[in-house]
Amino acid sequence: MLATIQRVNKASVFIGKKQYSSISQGIVIFLCAESSDSERNVKKMFKSIFNFKILEGDSSIMSASLKELKEDVLIVSQFTLAAITNKGTKASFHKAAKASEAKLLYEQFVNLFKGTECKIATGVFGENMNVEIINKGPITFNFKT
């Protein structure tokens, strides 16, 4: 499982020209399931991100986690994170999970976050979306389980 997370001042998902969801200060998680992933990977990824010190604590440095500050979270599926780009001039996506499997893993991940006190928003799995982000920092991290 792969994830890219960005700390944001605000973020929104648009489908067509209509806003589907939005968050205020918090993080955006772009999530990708790979073909070898299972529920175990989902739980590990959730714990890694939920406990990762990416947010500003009292000292205005990255010293607090979502678990501590309960900021907003926007979760967007993004299979292109699994792209193999080091051969040729066209990406290969053979490591990405099949859509039906990936959707189940994505939903499990979202449900773990819904069990927290954070405000959770999502995109729509498999949909063509425009994601509008005001990156705070900019601060971006990549995760792999």
N, C-alpha and C positions, 0 to 999 in steps of 0.2 A: 504494500500500500504506500502510496506517495501523497505528500501534501506540501503545498506552498502556502505559508501564512504571511499575511501582511497586517501590520498594525495600522489602523485607520482612524481618522476623525469622523468619517461617515462613509457609507457605501450603499449603493442601490442596485437592484437587478431590474432590467427592463426587458420585456418581451414585446417585440414590435416597438411601438412608441409608448406603450403603457407600462407604468411602474408596477412591478409585481411585488417587490419587497424592499425593505431598507433597514439600516441600523444606524445608530449614532456611534459614539466612540467605542472602539473595541477591536476585533480582528475579523478578517476575511480568511476563510479556509477554502482553498482550491484543492479538491480531493480526487484522487484517481485510484481505482482498484486495478490491481494486476491479476493476471490469470491464476497465479499461485496463492492468492489471498484467501483468507478464511475469517470467521468471526473472531478468532484469536488475534489476527492482525488489526481488526477494527478496534477491539478493546485496547490493544497496545497503543495504537495511534491516538485514540481518545485520551488515554492517560498521559501520554507524552505531551500532547498539546495543552490539555487542561492544566497540567502542573508546570509547564514551561514558563520561566520568568521572562516574559516579553513586555509586560506592562510597567508603567511608571509607578513605583511605590512612593513612600513619603519623601525620599531623597531625590526625586525626579530622575532616577536612573532605572534601568530595566531590573527591577528587584521584586516584582510581584507577578503572580499568575492569575489566570481566569478564575481559578479556584478561590483565590483570595479576594479579588476585586469584583468579580461577577459582571464584567463588562459585556457588551453586546457581541454576538457571533453571527456572521453570515457564512453559510456553507454552500459552496457551488461545486457541482460535479465538473471535472475537467479531464477527460480521458487523454488529452494531448500531453499530459505530464509524463506518460509512459513512452513517449516518442523516442525512437532510436534515431539519432541525428549524426552519428559519427561515420556513416558510410554513405557515400553518394550525395545526391542533391535533393533527395526526397525522403521525408520521414517514414519510418516503419512503425506500425502500432501493434505488432504481433504480441507484445508483452501485456497489453491492456486486456482486462477481463472482458468476456462477452457481455453485451449490454444487459441481458437479463440477470446475470450473476452480479455485475457491477451495481445495478440498481438496488438489489437486496442488501449488499454491503453498505452502500451509500445510506440507505434508509436506516440500517442498524446504527451507523455512525451518528446520524442526525438524532435518532431516538436517545442515544446515550447523552448527547448534549441537552436534549429536552428534559432530561432528568435532573438537570442542574438548576441553579437559580439565575443563570444568564438568560437574557432575552435572545431567542434564537430565530433567525430568518433563513430562508433557503432560496435557491434558484429552483428550476424545474429540470429534473433529470432528463438528459437527452435533447433538451430544447435549445434552439439557437437563441442565446441571450446576449445582451449588452450589459456589462458590469461597470458601473461608474464608481470609482474609488478616489477618495482623497487620502493618500498614503501619509501616515504620520511618521516622520523621521527623515527620510524613508527607512522603514525597518521591515525586512523580509527574511524569512527563514524557510529552508527546505527540510522536510522530514521523510524518513523511509523506515518502514518496519519489515 
